């Protein structure tokens, strides 16, 4: 019997230092963006986008970070919004709860419709929610 992948477009896995804190952070963010939770265990949880791209978080096995802003490696992770209003709603949801690098604004250097907010997850990883 052929198995069906829950993430046919692939996935990203993020290692987090505080699983419970990160789980709640991403749960709220992904609920706002319409992602579906597809797995859960004591140390990891996964969601998929409507299109089938998976995002998993899991407890880190070491607490030595390897992320440095603008260094080789992951620069930021962008989640696509369905409207500018959704970008603003995410901003309202996260402000005061995490670091906001750049509040919602237009980035006309990218495209004439590009509108985004940049912020940190509980481990300081740079995230973006953008409409374009």
Residue pairs with C-beta under 8 A, 6 or more apart in sequence:
6 38
6 39
6 46
6 48
6 54
7 38
7 46
7 48
7 52
7 53
7 54
8 52
9 49
9 51
9 52
9 53
9 54
10 53
10 54
11 46
11 53
11 54
11 55
11 56
12 53
12 54
12 55
12 56
12 77
13 55
13 56
13 57
13 58
14 22
14 55
14 56
14 57
14 58
14 77
14 121
14 123
14 125
15 57
15 58
15 59
15 60
15 61
16 22
16 57
16 58
16 59
16 60
16 121
16 122
16 123
17 60
17 63
17 122
17 123
18 122
18 123
19 43
19 44
19 57
19 58
19 59
21 122
22 57
22 121
22 122
22 123
23 45
23 57
25 97
25 98
25 121
25 122
26 45
26 47
26 55
26 57
26 121
27 37
27 45
28 93
29 79
29 90
29 93
29 94
29 127
29 129
30 37
30 47
30 55
32 86
32 89
32 90
32 93
33 49
33 79
33 81
33 86
33 90
33 129
34 49
34 50
34 82
35 47
35 48
35 49
35 50
35 55
36 47
36 48
36 50
37 45
37 46
37 47
38 46
38 47
38 48
38 54
39 45
39 46
39 56
40 46
43 58
43 59
44 56
44 57
44 58
44 59
45 56
45 57
45 58
46 54
46 55
46 56
46 57
47 54
47 55
47 56
48 54
48 55
49 55
65 123
65 124
66 73
67 73
67 74
67 123
67 124
67 125
69 75
69 126
74 125
75 126
76 118
76 125
76 126
76 127
76 128
77 125
77 126
77 127
77 128
78 116
78 127
78 128
78 129
78 130
79 127
79 128
79 129
79 130
80 129
80 130
80 131
80 132
81 87
81 90
81 129
81 130
81 131
82 131
83 131
84 104
84 115
84 131
86 129
86 131
87 104
87 115
87 116
87 117
87 129
87 130
87 131
88 104
88 117
90 117
90 129
91 100
91 103
91 104
91 117
91 119
91 129
94 100
94 117
94 119
95 103
98 119
98 120
98 121
98 122
99 119
99 120
99 124
100 117
100 118
100 119
100 120
101 118
101 119
101 120
101 126
102 116
102 117
102 118
103 117
104 115
104 116
104 117
105 115
105 116
105 117
106 114
106 115
107 114
107 115
107 116
108 114
110 132
111 132
113 131
113 132
114 130
114 131
114 132
115 130
115 131
115 132
116 128
116 129
116 130
116 131
116 132
117 128
117 129
117 130
118 126
118 127
118 128
119 126
119 127
119 128
120 126
120 127
121 127
